[in-house]
């Protein structure tokens, strides 16, 4: 039998205001639980009928031409009576009652009607006596969550059933509270978005304002370092070296802030192309030769001889690789740093890019935090190894922008492996056993 909507037969007879109050109450109940329908069913809605009488021969009556509306009323009335008798929430198919016959009968009715599930909580009159139940249902089979049932109980607790007294006020008040809460949430979201945009605009403008004077400082310092006429001694030249080094460091930080603001604002430009990875990796690695000079750290490249081109933005991917290799150098005092491209053995298509080091490693409880802005593996790490904690946050955002996924596998004292998965939704990516992914 095809699925149908529950026909609402309002139990509060009388004026249209009374019927409207019940309809509003039912609408609120359905909204609270995300249900297809809701109904306030009071005891005595069907005079002279009992639960067993209404449900006996359900299948026979259905096949003999019994209407879906009658079957629906029968299922509703039985669940109402079971709910009132239990004094608490009742769910179908997992009915919390001892009456197995009712349970089987209601499930039979659900199957005939094309419904998947029902739930109910009792309502009481002013003197505390059970007066009926608020019932909800859906066409899909679902497990009602405890929080949902508690919300329905809270709604029932403010409904006083005594004729029609109290229903109008309570239903309207609850609906007004829901509307006010929704408006407050939307207003808070708008405020948060405005604050985020203001922060992004501030970072962008300040970054541009800082880059110009910094470039001037670095440029003039480099000019003085030429030491025309040999007017500067070794100590003075070392001062100029410090100015240039620190200026470039500040320029990098300003650039990171600008990139972060662009990514968060969705204004980071991307230019996709079919890119050969091997030259990009080799060029990036060569830029770190000076950083590794005199250190007991070896930078190793593992590149397949045959490798198809990758569709990506070469500038953004290189930025990610620079951040990952620079991060590995920073936290590796000795050993090796390996940059590896893994390809599909059948198609030679690049699957992932890995940067593996033998450094200090990252504790499990901090592996999610390192991908957040201004965070590092451990508090105080910045004072030892330096850095602002922006590189990985930017790299994660850039990977997402390119349709890639950046993840980490690490343990303290065992180094870390950062993986850029080029096809995160495909079957050829790195397995869950080989890496731990922490989405930021």
PyMOL commands that set and color helices and strands:
alter all, ss='L'
color gray80, all
select helices_A, chain A and resi 16-33+51-55+58-63+68-86+100-113+146-157+167-225+228-230+234-265+277-286+289-292+314-330+364-366+369-371+381-385+391-402
alter helices_A, ss='H'
color red, helices_A
select strands_A, chain A and resi 37-42+90-92+117-124+130-138+273-275+297-302+310-312+335-343+350-357+405-410+416-421
alter strands_A, ss='S'
color yellow, strands_A
deselect
rebuild
show_as cartoon
